[in-house]
Amino acid sequence: MIRIDSIWLATEPMDMRAGTETALAKVVAVFGAAKPHNAYLFANRRANRMKVLVHDGFGIWLAARRLNQGKFHWPGIRHGSEVELDTEQLQALVLGLPWQRAGSGGSITLL
């Protein structure tokens, strides 16, 4: 099991052809450093693909997810901005649900 203490979402899109080294460079450029036990999420411009880079304290993990229909509920592009998510919000995000409305316990609320 990979321990993740903090989950960070970048608002600027990333080229999904990026490999581990390019994704790590993007994390450093956006977040300042890849900190141990942190996950960093990036989407492409269309927000139908996502890459997650995790620093587990020893090395780097890079995972990808693609939605066959629809798109991820990604915040608008704000240069230099990042958003911290909790685990319930991450679970909603990877399923393509509106994670901004996820409350405690994983329930979806209305705005």
N, C-alpha and C positions, 0 to 999 in steps of 0.2 A: 504494500500500500504506500502510495506517495503522500507524504504529509504536505498539506497546503494550508497556510495560516492566513494569507491575504490573496484576494483575487482582484486584479486590476484590468480594466477595459480601456483600450485606446480608442479615441473617437476618430482618428485619422485612418483611412484605409491602408491596407498593405497588399502588395502584389502576392498572390497566393502561390506563385512559382518559387517564392523564397524558401530556402532550405534553413537548416539549423543556424548556420553562421550569420546569414543575412537577417533572420528573425531575431537573433541575439543582438545584433548591431542595432536593429530597430528598437528593441526594448531599451537598450542603453541610451539611444537618442531621445526616446520619448519619456522614459521614466528615470533616467539618470544612472541606473545600475540594475542588474538582475540580482535581486536579493534572494537568499536561500528561503525555501518554503513559500515562495510567492508564485502565483500563476498570472500570466499576462495574455490577454485576449485581443486578437485583431480580426477584422473582417475585410473582405474585399469591397470594392465600391458598390456593387449590387447587393451586398449584405446577404448573399446566399451561401457563402463559404466563410469558414472561421478557422483560425489557427490559434492554438494555445501553446505557449512556451512555459515550462515549469522548471525552476531551479530546485532540485531536491536536496541541495547541500553538498552533493558530490559531483553532479553533472547536470546536463540539460536534457529535458524531454520535449519533443515537439509533436503535437497531435493536430489532426485536421478533421473537420466535420463539414459536410455539405448537405444542404436541404434540397431534396428533389423537387419540392413544390414550396412556394412562398419564399419568405426571407426572414432573417433574424431581426428582431426589434432592436436595431442599433441606434444610439443617439446621433443627432446631427453632428456633422464635422465641426469641431472647434479646435483649431490648431493649438497644439501644446496642452490639450486637456485630456485628462484621464478620469475614470470613474471607478470607485471601489465598490465591489459587489459582495454580498454575503452568499452563503451556500444555497439558500433558497432561490435567490435571484439567478444564480448561475444555472441551477437546475431548470428554471423556467426558460432562460435564454437559450440553452442548448436544445430545448424542445421546440423552439420557435414561438414561445408564448410571450406575452407582454411582461417582461421581468420587472419593469418599473412599477408595476402594480402588485408585485408579490409582497405579501405581508409576512409576519412571523408565522412559523408553522407551514409555510409554503402555500397558503391560501391566496387566491387572486381576489383583489378588491376592486371596486369601481372608483374612479376618480371623482 
